[in-house]
Amino acid sequence: MAQLVAGGVRDVVLCPGSRCTPLTVAAIRCASLDPHSHFDERGAAYFALGLAKASERPVALVCTSGTAVANFAPAVAEASAGATPLILLTADRPPELLHCGANQAMDQHRYFGSHARWSETLAPDAPVSVAISATATATEFACYERGPVQLNCQFREPFLPEGELPPVASHPTLPLKPPVRGANSATWDQPFVAVGGLPSKRERAAVAQLLAATGWAHICDITSGLPKGAAPSEVPAQILQLGSHFTDKHLVEWLGRCGDRTIVEDVPGCVDATRSARQQLRLDLAAFCEQLVLRHG
């Protein structure tokens, strides 16, 4: 829920049900969210649609498993046609209860088809970092691709711990900063540069010029087409990652252990295999490097 707030969500519409209990409780316990309860999924979805239009913000929508999800479909089609950001948090049964006749169970993975700008299913045992990253991606697609997205969340019983609920937990990577598009205004103070795959000659030339002009320490994947460089003996305070594709397994693992890392790559969605970067800048990579060269000229 904190990651939804970081992505611009302020309202969440809740539909009653058992399987969605973890989502409902989390939403109610998040002080930055305004929860709205509605007894009917079809009406709730249209309420969320109107709320998103009126507020000009993405709105989250929670429901239980089974046909409850299907009742969202008319409003989802409207949101897709009207470019309205809705984030559908659909609770689901775990894999072992699917396709076996269990109650309130159906195939919910990518249920809304072409009407959803993005869809993903979170397994019951998904790591917290994966859930955070998926939520960040969902809010990005809802806002920048302008339309509904589905994050299908599988839960096993029990849905809540026995006794009193524990305090709201924090996480070292939470929240991820939403991807930034447009002009870059960040100040880079001697970052360590990690260079991934560079598919175009313009990108390779721009990155090479940046490294030469600044003298910044760096390491390059073989797919970059640039001299490799070397990883430092100590973890850098700031890492600037140019490009997202790395074939060097050890380099990927090393990046995953680093702290303050920003990725520059103009592609939608998560491009971080370790799901540990703090931010992604959705910028033209070559133009970004050329701008930095001018600043350090």
Secondary structure, DSSP 8 states (H G I E B T S, - for coil): -HHHHHTT--EEEE---STTHHHHHHHHH-TT-EEEE-S-HHHHHHHHHHHHHHHTS-EEEEE-STHHHHTTHHHHHHHHHTT--EEEEEEE--GGGSSS--TT----TTTTGGG-SEEEEE-TT--HHHHHHHHHHHHHHHHHTTS-EEEEEE--S-SS-SSS-------TT-S----EESS-----SS-EEEE----SHHHHHHHHHHHHHH---EEE-GGGTS--B---SS--S-EEEE-S----HHHHHHHHT-SSEEEE--SSS---TTS--SEEEES-HHHHHHHHHHHT-
